[in-house]
Amino acid sequence: MWKLFLVFTLIPAVEMILLLKLAEIMGAWETVGLILVTGLVGATLAKREGLTVLRQLAAEASQGLPPADRLVEGLMVLIGGVLLITPGVLTDLTGFLLIFPLSRRPLAPIIKRLVVSRILGGVSAGAQGGGFSFRMGGVPPGPAPRGQAAEPQRPPLGPFDHPTV
């Protein structure tokens, strides 16, 4: 609940105060111009960097590399572009931080670890820290009881399912 309050009330209030202070220093029309320029630059940068990330993703996929890092970078570019289009000083700074490759690339593994740890919150690593072990349901490991097949019957594939190898 407090996170929603922070995102939808406190951050816009701080942004408004910063924009009003900026308007006092620079002038009202100059502040409006700055908002328009950062929106335009943000949209252009987001498009350019987003296409760059997509090209890198395609190149790495053709080499058989896992896409996780590039997907995280793509999400960062998308969020950064939205933040740059949104009027505000803090949102612009955060947006530039997420879009520029020099800051995005070091941040991507950190964000990926945070997301993975959040998704796997209840799952703990093995004793040596070597990987995760969890079961999503189905047949428990070990030999099949007498008279039963070792592989459970799988339901027929639906329109959105893909066969596994």
Stockholm file with secondary structure:
# STOCKHOLM 1.0

chainA/1-165         MWKLFLVFTLIPAVEMILLLKLAEIMGAWETVGLILVTGLVGATLAKREGLTVLRQLAAEASQGLPPADRLVEGLMVLIGGVLLITPGVLTDLTGFLLIFPLSRRPLAPIIKRLVVSRILGGVSAGAQGGGFSFRMGGVPPGPAPRGQAAEPQRPPLGPFDHPTV
#=GR chainA/1-165 SS CHHHHIIIIIHHHHHHHHHHHHHHHHCHHHHHHHHHHHHHHHHHHHHHHHHHHHHHHHHHHHTTCCSHHHHHHHHHHHHHHHHHHSCSHHHHHHHHHHHSHHHHHHHHHHHHHHHHHHHTTTCCBCTTSCCBCCCCSSSCSSCCCTTSCSSCCCCCCCTTCCCCC
#=GC SS_cons         CHHHHIIIIIHHHHHHHHHHHHHHHHCHHHHHHHHHHHHHHHHHHHHHHHHHHHHHHHHHHHTTCCSHHHHHHHHHHHHHHHHHHSCSHHHHHHHHHHHSHHHHHHHHHHHHHHHHHHHTTTCCBCTTSCCBCCCCSSSCSSCCCTTSCSSCCCCCCCTTCCCCC
//
